[in-house]
Amino acid sequence: MKLVTAIINSDMLDDVREALIQKDISRITVSRCSGRGRAERVDLYRGQELAPDLVPKVRVDIACNNEFLDLTIEAILSAAKKEGGTVGDGKIFVTELQECIRIRTGERGHEAI
């Protein structure tokens, strides 16, 4: 089992969600977040250089069985990238998921996902 975490632009959320649904992946968790990546942007205020503020993003978490990992990543990559790819399109993190437990039934592991 894996946990796929994607940090994407807010305006790409609908496209990513639709791409995931087309791959039969419908169980996702979405949360608003903010952060700053490698993009170098300098703001000037009254002649002073200011550190750029944190950029609003969306975090999408998807717990999936190993056989759905590549489908999940492909769906996110195809939908989250702006035309030609731009700085700030986001990142995908894949981590090992040690356990998943469905609270309602007590199911564990692959069945709980």
Secondary structure, DSSP 4 states (H G I P E B T S, - for coil): -EEEEEEE-GGGHHHHHHHHHHTT----EEEEEEE--S----EEETTEEEPPPPEEEEEEEEEE-GGGHHHHHHHHHHHHSPTT--TT-EEEEEEE----B-TTT--BGGGG-
